[in-house]
Amino acid sequence: MNKIFKFTSNRVWRTYQGGKLLDTIEGKENPQDTSFPEDWIGSTVEARNVGREHISEGLAMVKDEAGQSVPFRDLLQKNQEYFLGKSGDTPRSLDDIPLVKYLDSSTRLHFQAHPTREFAQERLGMPRGKTEAYVILETREDVADPYIYAGFQRSPSREELKTWIETQDIASIESCFDRIPVKPGDVFLLPGGRPHALGEGILMLEIMEPSDLAVRFEFERCGYVIPEQARFMGRDIETALDVFNFDPVPIEKVDEEFRCIPKVLSLDEDNNGLEELIGSKDTACFTVKRASVNNSFKRKESAFFYGIVAEGSGTFRIGDEVTNLKRWDRFFCPAGVSEFEYQTELGMSILECYPGNS
Ligand SMILES: O=P(O)(O)OC[C@H]1O[C@](O)(CO)[C@@H](O)[C@@H]1O
């Protein structure tokens, strides 16, 4: 019972291209950029892909004790208290599980905005919005100046934006944003409501609220036309416009608004360090830590988390149960595991994604 769950790849169809690096990580023979640019890690969320409703995508599968392949979500539900634990006195629910993805873009994504939790609950009857965070892992060598758009830097009026969306005046939409340069190690938090588009050539770990809700306000990218139903979450343009946060974020305020600066939580005499990348002061939706392991790092945690090996290799030990970890491995550690130990000979860095405080 007391063990972590390692995940195999769980590639998901999207409207943009990428995934060559994910193919490489998976050891595929002929790595390629395709319509499967994301890997949803231990996901308990189903993807919403209009036109592909007949295909179940998004939910991660694991082997149960009888060796049968089952949705990870079902397995968690069998012993929810052990796996998910509590927040204060309240048992955690599946809605508290962040959705964590590898995202590997080869083209710029279309412009989009996601609802906040309040909007999702009040206007869409859904439990969670899609505040999201990016931990940049790598950028492609052939992309000289990797960037993201996150805005607006120069806000249009609601009427202007409506017209530009209706006429698909992408030049005018793009003129509302400045390119925000990104490099490996950068961390950003994009609250729901903030329009954005991720640039090409970025491999990131993306952490978000557990939903797949998006207002896609650029309808065509690289030859693919987003079907009408997939543009405004099945609603009208006025509802879609209500999602937007129009408060401008001038370029000199971008770091203050979106960038998260790692904070050292502990550093022991053996140089094992723990940092907070995204904390409860940044968002109530999830938190992210980074464990930098130098030799043997004993840890205590009361919440469940998704672990991602961003660098190096080593082991994860709970009592006598030892699991090998290598770069890019991803796993789930149940809330019921209160003490564990990382070990490494040559160094290992693990990103740990936790639920938020609400
Ligand atoms: O429109 P698509 O193809 O679903 O892509 C949306 C993607 O953009 C993101 O919201 C990142 O901005 C991903 O989480 C999401 O999968």
The ligand as a MOL file (V3000), in Angstrom:
LIG
                    3D

  0  0  0     0  0            999 V3000
M  V30 BEGIN CTAB
M  V30 COUNTS 16 16 0 0 0
M  V30 BEGIN ATOM
M  V30 1 O -6.6340 24.7540 -27.4690 0
M  V30 2 P -5.9000 23.5620 -27.0840 0
M  V30 3 O -5.2960 22.8070 -28.1880 0
M  V30 4 O -6.7060 22.7060 -26.1790 0
M  V30 5 O -4.6470 24.0210 -26.2450 0
M  V30 6 C -4.8170 24.6260 -25.0640 0
M  V30 7 C -3.5840 24.4560 -24.2600 0
M  V30 8 O -3.1630 25.7150 -23.8160 0
M  V30 9 C -2.8840 25.6740 -22.4290 0
M  V30 10 O -3.9930 26.2140 -21.7440 0
M  V30 11 C -1.6320 26.4880 -22.1410 0
M  V30 12 O -1.8650 27.8710 -22.2990 0
M  V30 13 C -2.7850 24.1860 -22.1160 0
M  V30 14 O -3.0480 23.8150 -20.7900 0
M  V30 15 C -3.8440 23.6450 -23.0280 0
M  V30 16 O -3.8050 22.2720 -23.2150 0
M  V30 END ATOM
M  V30 BEGIN BOND
M  V30 1 2 1 2
M  V30 2 1 2 3
M  V30 3 1 2 4
M  V30 4 1 2 5
M  V30 5 1 5 6
M  V30 6 1 6 7
M  V30 7 1 7 8
M  V30 8 1 7 15
M  V30 9 1 8 9
M  V30 10 1 9 10
M  V30 11 1 9 11
M  V30 12 1 9 13
M  V30 13 1 11 12
M  V30 14 1 13 14
M  V30 15 1 13 15
M  V30 16 1 15 16
M  V30 END BOND
M  V30 END CTAB
M  END
